[in-house]
Amino acid sequence: MASEQSNKMSGLSFPVRIGLAALGLLVLFGLYSINRDRLSLEHLAERQEQIGALLKQYPVLLFAAGYLLYTAVTGISLPGAAIMTLLYSWFLQQAYPGFAGLLWAVVLVSFASTSGATLAFLLSRFLFRAAAEKTFGERLATVNATLKREGAFYLFSLRLIPVVPFFVINVVMGLTPIRVGTFWLVSQLGMLPGTCVYVYAGSTLPGPQQILDRGAGGILSTQLVLACILLGLFPLLVKRILAAVRARRTTAPPN
């Protein structure tokens, strides 16, 4: 059924595609026209202050809501975890400037992302095992062999280097014999460095009020440039470190 629908879509003539694209642009333009005032920097700056006040007034309630939302999104493998991390970090930095905002964001994202990963892991193992095995069956033998050879370090390395999508790691690991507690602990430790980098990046994003006060020059800052550099260098640095660790483990004499 899905292939038939894709074939029909791919068979659309060029004028029809142009028409659909134009219709989509018209819809977006209409939505923007209706909500233009709400999307202004002045309105967003007001909302920023309101959200900051709410975070300070109801911290437990909003933290719980943010935790559950993040867990649900990652647990059912929806895209958007990275964007949510940046937004959470930004909002918490507005409410709790400085180190406090960074710390709360790291704690929230770390536990929520690990909870979501474990939820996806359990769903794969107990509810959707047949479908997961059908989808990832070819990789499973390789994963099991590597997991048997390297142990939990294999999962740790997958978490550190975002080469394989995290939702694939969650689903495939649910099909292996790894224990739930081991999966949780190793996943949280492995994702923690990357979480810190993304949280720092999110905390450096300028707010609407900053852009209003400083103009276009308020968008770029030394902290934001540093955060972008860290996001680019982090995977390369971790890859080199893991390669060195694997080389030492391979050449080390057996006990």
Contacts in CASP RR format, 6 or more apart in sequence:
PFRMAT RR
TARGET T0000
AUTHOR 0000-0000-0000
METHOD contacts of the structure
MODEL  1
MASEQSNKMSGLSFPVRIGLAALGLLVLFGLYSINRDRLSLEHLAERQEQ
IGALLKQYPVLLFAAGYLLYTAVTGISLPGAAIMTLLYSWFLQQAYPGFA
GLLWAVVLVSFASTSGATLAFLLSRFLFRAAAEKTFGERLATVNATLKRE
GAFYLFSLRLIPVVPFFVINVVMGLTPIRVGTFWLVSQLGMLPGTCVYVY
AGSTLPGPQQILDRGAGGILSTQLVLACILLGLFPLLVKRILAAVRARRT
TAPPN
12 20 0 8 1.000
32 39 0 8 1.000
37 43 0 8 1.000
41 208 0 8 1.000
41 211 0 8 1.000
41 212 0 8 1.000
42 208 0 8 1.000
42 212 0 8 1.000
44 207 0 8 1.000
44 208 0 8 1.000
45 207 0 8 1.000
45 208 0 8 1.000
45 209 0 8 1.000
45 212 0 8 1.000
48 94 0 8 1.000
48 207 0 8 1.000
48 208 0 8 1.000
48 209 0 8 1.000
49 209 0 8 1.000
51 91 0 8 1.000
51 94 0 8 1.000
51 95 0 8 1.000
52 91 0 8 1.000
52 94 0 8 1.000
52 95 0 8 1.000
54 62 0 8 1.000
55 62 0 8 1.000
55 91 0 8 1.000
55 92 0 8 1.000
55 95 0 8 1.000
55 96 0 8 1.000
56 95 0 8 1.000
63 104 0 8 1.000
63 108 0 8 1.000
66 88 0 8 1.000
66 108 0 8 1.000
66 112 0 8 1.000
67 108 0 8 1.000
67 111 0 8 1.000
67 112 0 8 1.000
67 115 0 8 1.000
69 84 0 8 1.000
70 81 0 8 1.000
70 84 0 8 1.000
70 88 0 8 1.000
70 108 0 8 1.000
70 109 0 8 1.000
70 112 0 8 1.000
70 113 0 8 1.000
70 116 0 8 1.000
71 112 0 8 1.000
71 115 0 8 1.000
71 116 0 8 1.000
71 119 0 8 1.000
72 116 0 8 1.000
73 80 0 8 1.000
73 81 0 8 1.000
73 84 0 8 1.000
74 81 0 8 1.000
74 112 0 8 1.000
74 113 0 8 1.000
74 115 0 8 1.000
74 116 0 8 1.000
74 117 0 8 1.000
74 119 0 8 1.000
74 120 0 8 1.000
74 166 0 8 1.000
74 167 0 8 1.000
75 115 0 8 1.000
75 116 0 8 1.000
75 117 0 8 1.000
75 119 0 8 1.000
75 120 0 8 1.000
75 123 0 8 1.000
75 170 0 8 1.000
76 119 0 8 1.000
76 120 0 8 1.000
76 123 0 8 1.000
77 120 0 8 1.000
77 167 0 8 1.000
77 170 0 8 1.000
77 171 0 8 1.000
81 113 0 8 1.000
81 166 0 8 1.000
82 198 0 8 1.000
85 105 0 8 1.000
85 109 0 8 1.000
85 113 0 8 1.000
85 195 0 8 1.000
85 198 0 8 1.000
85 199 0 8 1.000
85 202 0 8 1.000
86 198 0 8 1.000
86 201 0 8 1.000
86 202 0 8 1.000
86 205 0 8 1.000
87 202 0 8 1.000
88 105 0 8 1.000
88 108 0 8 1.000
88 109 0 8 1.000
88 199 0 8 1.000
89 101 0 8 1.000
89 102 0 8 1.000
89 105 0 8 1.000
89 109 0 8 1.000
89 198 0 8 1.000
89 199 0 8 1.000
89 200 0 8 1.000
89 201 0 8 1.000
89 202 0 8 1.000
89 203 0 8 1.000
90 202 0 8 1.000
90 203 0 8 1.000
90 205 0 8 1.000
90 207 0 8 1.000
92 101 0 8 1.000
92 102 0 8 1.000
92 104 0 8 1.000
92 105 0 8 1.000
92 108 0 8 1.000
92 203 0 8 1.000
93 101 0 8 1.000
93 102 0 8 1.000
93 105 0 8 1.000
93 202 0 8 1.000
93 203 0 8 1.000
94 207 0 8 1.000
95 101 0 8 1.000
96 104 0 8 1.000
98 203 0 8 1.000
101 203 0 8 1.000
102 199 0 8 1.000
102 200 0 8 1.000
102 203 0 8 1.000
105 199 0 8 1.000
105 203 0 8 1.000
106 192 0 8 1.000
106 195 0 8 1.000
106 196 0 8 1.000
106 199 0 8 1.000
109 195 0 8 1.000
109 198 0 8 1.000
109 199 0 8 1.000
110 188 0 8 1.000
110 191 0 8 1.000
110 192 0 8 1.000
110 195 0 8 1.000
111 188 0 8 1.000
113 191 0 8 1.000
113 195 0 8 1.000
114 184 0 8 1.000
114 187 0 8 1.000
114 188 0 8 1.000
114 191 0 8 1.000
116 170 0 8 1.000
117 166 0 8 1.000
117 169 0 8 1.000
117 170 0 8 1.000
117 183 0 8 1.000
117 187 0 8 1.000
117 191 0 8 1.000
118 170 0 8 1.000
118 180 0 8 1.000
118 183 0 8 1.000
118 184 0 8 1.000
118 187 0 8 1.000
120 167 0 8 1.000
120 170 0 8 1.000
120 171 0 8 1.000
121 170 0 8 1.000
121 171 0 8 1.000
121 173 0 8 1.000
121 174 0 8 1.000
121 180 0 8 1.000
121 183 0 8 1.000
122 174 0 8 1.000
122 180 0 8 1.000
124 132 0 8 1.000
124 170 0 8 1.000
124 171 0 8 1.000
124 172 0 8 1.000
124 173 0 8 1.000
124 174 0 8 1.000
124 175 0 8 1.000
125 174 0 8 1.000
125 175 0 8 1.000
129 175 0 8 1.000
132 171 0 8 1.000
132 172 0 8 1.000
132 174 0 8 1.000
132 175 0 8 1.000
133 140 0 8 1.000
133 175 0 8 1.000
135 171 0 8 1.000
136 168 0 8 1.000
136 171 0 8 1.000
136 172 0 8 1.000
136 175 0 8 1.000
137 175 0 8 1.000
139 172 0 8 1.000
140 172 0 8 1.000
140 175 0 8 1.000
140 176 0 8 1.000
143 172 0 8 1.000
143 173 0 8 1.000
143 175 0 8 1.000
143 176 0 8 1.000
144 176 0 8 1.000
144 177 0 8 1.000
146 154 0 8 1.000
147 154 0 8 1.000
147 155 0 8 1.000
147 176 0 8 1.000
147 178 0 8 1.000
150 157 0 8 1.000
150 249 0 8 1.000
152 178 0 8 1.000
152 182 0 8 1.000
152 186 0 8 1.000
153 245 0 8 1.000
153 249 0 8 1.000
155 169 0 8 1.000
155 173 0 8 1.000
155 178 0 8 1.000
155 182 0 8 1.000
155 183 0 8 1.000
155 186 0 8 1.000
155 187 0 8 1.000
156 186 0 8 1.000
156 189 0 8 1.000
156 190 0 8 1.000
157 242 0 8 1.000
157 246 0 8 1.000
158 164 0 8 1.000
158 169 0 8 1.000
159 166 0 8 1.000
159 169 0 8 1.000
159 186 0 8 1.000
159 187 0 8 1.000
159 189 0 8 1.000
159 190 0 8 1.000
159 191 0 8 1.000
160 190 0 8 1.000
160 193 0 8 1.000
160 194 0 8 1.000
160 238 0 8 1.000
160 242 0 8 1.000
161 235 0 8 1.000
161 238 0 8 1.000
161 239 0 8 1.000
161 242 0 8 1.000
162 235 0 8 1.000
163 235 0 8 1.000
166 191 0 8 1.000
173 183 0 8 1.000
174 183 0 8 1.000
193 234 0 8 1.000
193 238 0 8 1.000
194 234 0 8 1.000
197 227 0 8 1.000
197 230 0 8 1.000
197 231 0 8 1.000
197 234 0 8 1.000
198 231 0 8 1.000
200 227 0 8 1.000
200 230 0 8 1.000
201 224 0 8 1.000
201 227 0 8 1.000
201 228 0 8 1.000
201 230 0 8 1.000
201 231 0 8 1.000
202 227 0 8 1.000
203 223 0 8 1.000
204 221 0 8 1.000
204 223 0 8 1.000
204 224 0 8 1.000
204 226 0 8 1.000
204 227 0 8 1.000
205 224 0 8 1.000
206 214 0 8 1.000
206 218 0 8 1.000
206 219 0 8 1.000
206 221 0 8 1.000
206 224 0 8 1.000
210 218 0 8 1.000
211 218 0 8 1.000
211 219 0 8 1.000
END
